[in-house]
Amino acid sequence: MSHYHAVVWIDHREAHVMHISPDDVEASIIRPAKPHQKLHSKRGADKGGAVGTGRAKEDESFYHEVVEALKGAQEILVVGPANAKLSLIKHIHSHDHQFSDKVIGIETVDHPTDAQLVSYARKYFAAADRMRPQ
């Protein structure tokens, strides 16, 4: 994909990756191989999580697929309703360093439609462009 801007809306169940330009959008949806499940017991080890956390282990392959879908973008906005967006950022810093400087924003956004997400991203990128020295 050859668009300069990309936005990714992510939670633990799926990621919507949109490469956008003023008059075009290329969209894809990525889902993890194994559905995310919050563990309610404190004995997470017997269900694949860390002992005592009550949380499932992060799916690094899911985050890697999301990063692969973002290739080609020069500026990336990461949004989502909860912690998955932060987990994606941690993954980028740990495993995909070349994308670290391309992430220009991280925002909390609930569950928009794809059209609302594209509109939000276009406004965000326009405002970010105005803030940069010309």
HUQUI-V149832 format. One line per field, one symbol per residue. burial: # if it has 16 or more other ideal C-beta (glycine too) atoms within 10 Angstrom, else .. A space follows every 10 residues. Layout:
BEGIN
burial = ???
END
This chain:
BEGIN
burial = ..#.###### ##.####### ....#....# .#...#..#. ...#....#. .....#.##. .##.###.## ..#.###### ...##.###. ##...#..#. ..##....#. .#....##.# ##.##..... ....
END
